Amino acid sequence: MTQRTTADEGGTPGSVATPFDDLPMAVSVAEPLAPHTWLGVGGAARFFCEPVDVAALARVVRRCHERSIPLRVIGGGSNVLIPTAGFAGMVVRLSAPAFSSIEVQRPEIVVGAGAKLVHVVSAAVQAGLSGLETLVGIPGTVGGALVGNAGGRGGDIGDHVREVSVMLPDGGVELRSGAALTFGSRWSNLDDVIVISCRLQLEDEDSDLLTKRMQKRWIVDRSEQPAGVRSVAMMFKDPHGSTAESLVTQAGARDIRAGEATVHAPRSNFVVAHPGCSSDDVRLLVENVRARVRERLGIELTPQIEVW
Ligand SMILES: Cc1cc2nc3c(=O)[nH]c(=O)nc-3n(C[C@H](O)[C@H](O)[C@H](O)COP(=O)(O)OP(=O)(O)OC[C@H]3O[C@@H](n4cnc5c(N)ncnc54)[C@H](O)[C@@H]3O)c2cc1C
């Protein structure tokens, strides 16, 4: 739903002005967020927009700041659970070409936060630049990957970040590098800003060898992820020295069901949302699995999926 509209502040299209009506951009009201997520569940955003460039993004961010309207960015939506009530603020998606550029400046690559991670990985591999190929199976955008320091056994994206351009809550832009950047286990200190773009440090390597390595990784990742189902999300972070999947299995939690949400038995760290599933089903399932692991194994799993 992308409509230049007037609406009341409750999100129903109507005749009352929105706080964004004087801005030269399209803002939707009551935009359903489920289609923007992998799980495909959850309610609507009160306001939603896809700015065409950094200046447009700054206008929206500044307006939200001035009017105390909560603002969130949605990337590929592969790691968020939208509540049934939706999100009572502005949701921004960096889908415009201005945010999706991929520029090779060997041995570095400069990418927009809205670029799909898989596109960045293949561009680097084609250019004969190594470092990102193990991330090929991770869905989502560069922005989402940086905020959550996406990665796996072969390393994390944070290992390669040289510099990040971010937008602050007042619409100002700044470059962060070195000590100003911290990447931990599935988190970073970029969680209170909007990531606009980043510069990744890679290494020259033979493109054919890299392609083979990337293909191998792609096959392994595909075999480790739920096949043929799109409505999935990863439930928990891997605790140090173990995997969430093995703990869920050991705790006998693979058969837990909540409404239309189930554990994906072959890859038991994934929740599957079946037709008719609600956001509450998913949330309950994650809570119940976590409780089972706590009761049976005395281990507190940390949720990976972020509830808005
Ligand atoms: C099948 C499957 C396999 C997965 N495998 C892995 C894996 O191997 N390793 C791994 O680490 N994760 C994995 N994940 C989880 C998920 O894909 C990653 O966390 C991914 O990096 C999220 O990116 P996204 O663009 O979809 O982010 P979203 O889900 O859209 O957002 C996640 C968070 O990032 C924020 N965000 C997004 N873009 C920006 C931005 N530009 N600026 C500021 N904040 C932003 C959002 O506000 C939100 O807080 C998997 C998920 C699925 C469904």
The ligand as a Gaussian input file, in Angstrom:
#p B3LYP/6-31G(d) Opt

LIG

0 1
 C       16.031000     -18.983000       6.576000
 C       16.831000     -18.053000       7.453000
 C       18.187000     -18.291000       7.635000
 C       18.956000     -17.428000       8.441000
 N       20.284000     -17.682000       8.614000
 C       21.028000     -16.849000       9.364000
 C       22.428000     -17.094000       9.559000
 O       22.977000     -18.080000       9.071000
 N       23.131000     -16.198000      10.317000
 C       22.554000     -15.094000      10.867000
 O       23.255000     -14.308000      11.522000
 N       21.234000     -14.842000      10.700000
 C       20.463000     -15.690000       9.969000
 N       19.130000     -15.437000       9.827000
 C       18.527000     -14.266000      10.459000
 C       18.445000     -13.037000       9.516000
 O       18.436000     -13.427000       8.173000
 C       19.597000     -12.066000       9.747000
 O       19.495000     -11.566000      11.053000
 C       19.588000     -10.903000       8.734000
 O       20.843000     -10.265000       8.782000
 C       18.478000      -9.882000       8.965000
 O       18.504000      -8.943000       7.872000
 P       17.168000      -8.206000       7.393000
 O       17.538000      -7.212000       6.364000
 O       16.142000      -9.206000       7.005000
 O       16.742000      -7.456000       8.706000
 P       15.260000      -7.203000       9.343000
 O       14.737000      -8.523000       9.751000
 O       14.468000      -6.430000       8.346000
 O       15.644000      -6.315000      10.544000
 C       16.429000      -6.802000      11.619000
 C       16.845000      -5.617000      12.493000
 O       17.725000      -4.781000      11.763000
 C       17.211000      -3.444000      11.741000
 N       17.603000      -2.833000      10.469000
 C       17.446000      -3.327000       9.224000
 N       17.984000      -2.481000       8.319000
 C       18.472000      -1.432000       9.020000
 C       19.142000      -0.227000       8.673000
 N       19.439000       0.094000       7.414000
 N       19.506000       0.621000       9.664000
 C       19.211000       0.336000      10.969000
 N       18.575000      -0.766000      11.357000
 C       18.215000      -1.648000      10.394000
 C       15.718000      -3.593000      11.910000
 O       15.139000      -2.395000      12.407000
 C       15.664000      -4.724000      12.909000
 O       15.953000      -4.205000      14.179000
 C       18.349000     -16.303000       9.058000
 C       16.969000     -16.068000       8.869000
 C       16.215000     -16.934000       8.089000
 C       14.753000     -16.646000       7.898000

